[in-house]
Amino acid sequence: MRYLVRARVKPGRESDLLKAIEEETLGEGSVAEGEYLRNMQEARLCADQTARWVEVCYCPDPLQEERPYWEGYFELTRVQDAHDRRKCRDENGSQQWACGDCDCTARLEAKLKDSGTLFLNSLRADKSASGRATKKTG
């Protein structure tokens, strides 16, 4: 299944999250390891200051495997189906593991690309801004 995830970075966790992304350790040890990095490459920071991305998850409960990894850095504000479950080939049993190569959320993902800014760029900008502030006060 594919989910639209909305999340806010927990205060003080921005640098740790950026480091985990840049060092490619985000999600390390999870069966969905590479998905975390793909999600962060695609995530957008929207006007309400939530990061949003479409995530593929095969767990019986949404983000069951991923939630502990995400919650180390984010407050997950909303996780919702990204499309009609009845049409999901993996969910309805017509094609196992279909979500990996499915284009069912192409329109949603295109819409996300046109909204807000790249989340990763905002994390990097925050790090640069905090570095400049530290130099001025230090």
Secondary structure, 3 states (H helix, E strand, C coil): CEEEEEEEECCCCHHHHHHHHHCCCCCCCCCCHHHHHHHHHHCEECCCCCEEEEEECCCCCCCCCCHHHHHCCEEEEEEEECCCHHHCCCCCCCCCCHHHCCCCCHHHHHHHHCCCEEHHHHHHHHHHHHHHHHHHHC
